[in-house]
């Protein structure tokens, strides 16, 4: 069994890939499905190390042969996916989108996609939803690990290090410690880079190095252990959200759960129920195609959204999942298997390595051509991307803090944005609060005091919020209460991208935060989730360029329409609540342009013109009006 085929491991792969697909397609009951990637890491570390140890026991580790196997296993399906995705991108993506895509395609081909996306964006950013190759970051992490592991293992074997697992265990502990540290001080790097992810792969490596079990554990213990292993994966998948600090210690349950299930499956006799479940034919079938399913699912989702220019409906969600499995099965049958299984005679290594290098360079070259050309603008000669004013008024790094800044970087004098009145109005929130600054300045005469801007990227203005993206968010929010006390602020406006992290606890935290502010004697105004667009407004305007004037400039938003209802219900009747959807939109569509003037700077943030319109509507709807007996509903 130790050297044979393990159907339960394919079943575990199925659990991992389904969790990722369900999460990415937007199924609400699996907000933590991203942990499936961590399960894959553990499986990869185990399977690769087990094979290398078997080679070492048979006479030595062949580095060139190892890389030839990796090329046959990984590259054909990846190249096929990149080729088909690139063809679709050529027809669908406008020049700026294609330019970004081409850069990511080159990075994916060269196994540095994690480095590219680390520098370009965060995994949970709104912009990330429209990057067809974002998911290849995890493949790059694995491929970088494959560059290090066989050489390290070969050296350890030749040096006869005993126990063999010790140096790898020390590296795993260092990597985990670095991940915990980076989770607070460099969260995006923590998510994407090998040094902070290596421990997850090394969990599988250490498991492969562990001695075989002596004797058989009692059935009750094995059954309990199997349930614990499944729970370690499924509970985070069902309960984690994008607000959960991750990876770090948050990745321990799925990684240890996967390791426990793999270990239980090593025993042939009297297998635990969890092992038998994972070895069930339907899960095994999905596990066999899991690599191709992972490759194709995200391009299908992203390009589908771009083609439709909206989110998927329920039937479309099912269709995308079904199409993923069908395409994965075809890829497995006609791409993976022919290249993966070596012929009966020993394979010639040089042609395999040369072909792999050639395919990699060819894909990277095509990506470079797309970037160098600016996204092949000749495909859409009448498209023009113009700058949209708005974010330059946020006062970056002083009044709008970035993830690497603490609240001490904020400056009260510089962030008092209007003058001429007694009293202060505190605008507290994230970028979806900062985008109102141009409008609040524009309508300063209607404010009850001078505007004080207190905003931080990705930091929702609720006390106790945990954010792995902005590790200093909790302290930033606690300091807001000190500001209210110290400056004698009597009006506080809370605004945010409330639905950013699929966090079910937002209404409760908002209620508690409002209570704390009210206890300080300040009046609270809450601005709900503002409408978001499925694509950049410049792209929507281009697609509507031939529409009649009365229809152009409006689009159906993608933000959760029920979120504002939940926020309003959580607030006491004395708190003013403004629903931007109700204030700005008519029917099922919202304005994103007025003539040639764009009201959005990107898919979610208002431009200066949009902020002026929004604040005017909010003021008309009751923002800063005297307290009423019921929350304001525009």
Order of alpha helices (4+ residues) and beta strands (2+ residues): alpha-alpha-alpha-alpha-alpha-alpha-alpha-alpha-alpha-alpha-alpha-alpha-alpha-alpha-alpha-alpha-alpha-alpha-beta-beta-alpha-alpha-beta-alpha-beta-alpha-beta-alpha-beta-alpha-beta-alpha-beta-beta-beta-beta-alpha
